[in-house]
Amino acid sequence: MLGLLGDEWTLLVVQQSLLGATRFGEFKTRLPISNSVLTARLRVLTGAGLLERRRYQDRPPRFEYTNTPRGRSLWPVLLSIWEWERHWVPDHVEPLPAMRHAACGADFAPVVTCRSCGERADDKDVVPQWGPSGSWERSVPAAASTRRRSEADQHAAAGLFPQTMSVMGNRWGFALLVAAFVGVRRFTDFQTQLGTPPGSIADRLAIFTANGVLVDTGNRYELTAKGRALFPVLISALHWAQRWFADPEGPAVLLTHTTCNDPFTAVFACDQCGRELAGAQVSAVPNS
């Protein structure tokens, strides 16, 4: 999951695909991305089964990229990122639009509920433990992919989802945040649990404290309200990864909802009508 989604351009291509883009020119029109970067990301997404490449013209040969079930099922992750950036990252060049639920017609915010009992859930209500295939060593990618961007691409990408990508765009950053959610607080404990080089830990902690996701209390790093608000992003990404990259040994992570003591599966619901959301029912509200 981190190997695929830990890249801002990949997330943005998937986002535009879910919003209706299918052809190379449509992605280019919607995103400030170079031809070479877009070509590379489309190749990765088709190879991973998130998009399907189809010929729609023979002379000259032209192709379109359509969503697969694996790609479409990413909508909760993107919805969670959208909501978090909209509320917690005020310095977008243009404010992110509100979201409207077609089923009830209201502007809404997504809330996480429990599949078993229907009650709302947050990080304090969900207890994780390693499953049969789980461990820090197996869950953190062995190496981060190196992506070279032109200076123009770097400038174009800046400001799109920079704070989200400070979490998802770095293998150690994502693992460190998960560790913070399960109670790791001290520098040495992060290093011991994750097996991470001290420089990588220091770098991620500095970024997270600068972004207001963690606060340094002197000898401990505590999650802030902004940091805890990332729970829907983490839980939706985990569910997606365990659905589409299942290990024959069993799940990497087991979750229990303390309210009902049943296994926890997140369901995203509308905070206005309470009904379960579907990706096709969510639309952006144009800024006035």
NORHU-V994986 format. One record per backbone hydrogen bond with DSSP energy under -1.0 kcal/mol. CO is the residue of the C=O (numbers start at 0). NH is the residue of the N-H. Records with the same first field share a line. If there is no record, write none. Layout:
BEGIN
CO: NH + NH
END
This chain:
BEGIN
0: 4
1: 5
4: 6
6: 10
7: 11
8: 12
9: 13
10: 14
11: 15
12: 16
13: 17
14: 18
15: 20
16: 19
21: 64
22: 26
23: 27
24: 28
25: 29
26: 30
30: 32
33: 37
34: 38
35: 39
36: 40
37: 41
38: 42
39: 43
40: 44
41: 45
42: 46
43: 47
44: 49 + 50
49: 67
51: 65
53: 63
56: 61
61: 55 + 56
63: 53
65: 51
67: 71
68: 72
70: 73
71: 74
73: 77
74: 78
75: 79
76: 80
77: 81
78: 82
79: 83
80: 84
81: 85
82: 86
83: 87
84: 88
97: 284
98: 107
99: 282
100: 104
105: 100
108: 270
110: 268
111: 120
112: 266
113: 117
118: 113
121: 124
124: 257
126: 255
128: 253
130: 133
134: 138
135: 139
149: 153
150: 154
151: 155
152: 156
153: 157
156: 159
160: 164
161: 165
163: 166 + 167
164: 168
169: 173
170: 174
171: 175
172: 176
173: 177
174: 178
175: 179
176: 180
177: 181
178: 183
179: 182
184: 220
185: 189
186: 190
187: 191
188: 192
189: 193
190: 194
196: 200
197: 201
198: 202
199: 203
200: 204
201: 205
202: 206
203: 207
204: 208
205: 209
206: 210
207: 212 + 213
212: 223
214: 221
219: 216
221: 214
223: 227
224: 228
226: 229
227: 230
229: 233
230: 234
231: 235
232: 236
233: 237
234: 238
235: 239
236: 240
237: 241
238: 242
239: 243
240: 244
246: 249
250: 132
251: 130
253: 128
254: 263
255: 126
256: 260
261: 256
264: 114
266: 112
267: 276
268: 110
269: 273
274: 269
277: 280
278: 281
280: 101
282: 99
END
